[in-house]
């Protein structure tokens, strides 16, 4: 990943409505955004494209969840520098702690943040990681 500029974002969100909102907002901000709604295609894209940042929901289509993606990314030496921001409606502090323990760079609760605020958090997280 280039430390100068965040360019490629993978959005892993199974709600088509929310996915479209976030994809539109991020694209308008100049990012190249790919989106998927399940673990398997997310892992395939991460391995083939190595995005700069992953915006990752916890609850996804199928029996696997976003924590599986987070664990695989942070365990792989070729991928572990990818910024991972969890984007969930699970507001239990235990969920946030679990995500941090597994290596998430940030945890955003969807219902508490507008898409504009999510964009600001993405920008701030990138700057903090590479200042």
N, C-alpha and C positions, 0 to 999 in steps of 0.2 A: 504494500500500500504506500502511496505517496504521502509523505508527511506534510507536504505543502497544501494539498487540497483533497477534501473528501468528494468523491465523484460517484461511486457506484454503491447503491443501497439495495439490499434484498429485504423485501417486506414479506414476512411470514404471518399471514392473517387469513383466517378461514371465513370471515364474514365479508361477503362481496361488497356490501354497501360501505363498510368501514375501509376495506381495502382500496376501493375506488377513491374515497375521500383523501386518504393518506397519500396514495399514489399521485393523485392530481396536485396536492399541495407540495409534495417533494419535487415533482417534475417542474412545477412552476418556479421552484427555487433553484432550478438548474441541475438537479441530480438525475442521473440515469437510474431508473427504478425498475426492478423486476419484482413480481409478486407471485407467491404460491400460497396454498392453503393447507398443506399437509407436510408431515415430517420427511417422507421419502423424497419428494421432489425438491424440498428445501436442501437436504443434504447433497443431492446430486448437483444442484446449482452452486452450492457453496464450494464443493470440490472442483467443479469445472471452471467456475468464474472467479472465485475468491473475491467476493465483494469487500469494499472498504468497511462497510457497516451492515449489521443485520438488525432489523427492527422486528422483534420476535414475540408473538403472542404465546401464551402458555397453553391455553385450551385450543386444540386444533382438530381437524377432521381425522377420524380413525382412533385407534387405541393408544397411540403414542402422543406425547405432548412436547411443548417447546423446551422443557428441561432436557429432553433427549438430545435435541439439536445443540443446546448450550454445552452440554457435557462433551459431545463429540468434537465440537469446535475447540473448546479449551484444552482437550486432551491431545489434540493433533498439533505437533510442532510447526507444521506448515500453515496452520490456520489460526493458531491461538492469538495472533496479534490483531485479528479482526475485532473491531468494536462490536459488542453485542448489547443492545438495549432491549430489555423486556418491556412489552407493551401489553398490559393485561387489565382486566376488571377485577382481578383477585386482589383485594385490598388488605388481606390479613398480613400483619407484620411478619409472620412466619414464612409466607411466600416470598416476601422481599428479601428476608435473610437467606433463604434457601438459594435464591437467584444469585445473590452476592457471593455466597459460599462456593457456588459452582463457577464463578468467574464473570458474572454479568457486570458490565461497566455502569449501568444505570437501570432503574426500574420505574416505569411510568404507569400510573393508573389512568386508564383511558377516560373514565367518566369525570376525572378531576382535571383534565388538561384538554384544551382545544387543539386542533391540528396545528395552529400557529405556535402554541406553547410547546408542542412536541417538536416542531422544527427548531425552536430556540434551544431546547434541551439537547437535540442532536448536535447542533453547532457547538454548544458549550462543552459537551462531552468530548467531541473531537479535539477542540482546542486544549482542554485539560490533559488529554492523553499525549498530545504532541507539542506542548509548549516548551 
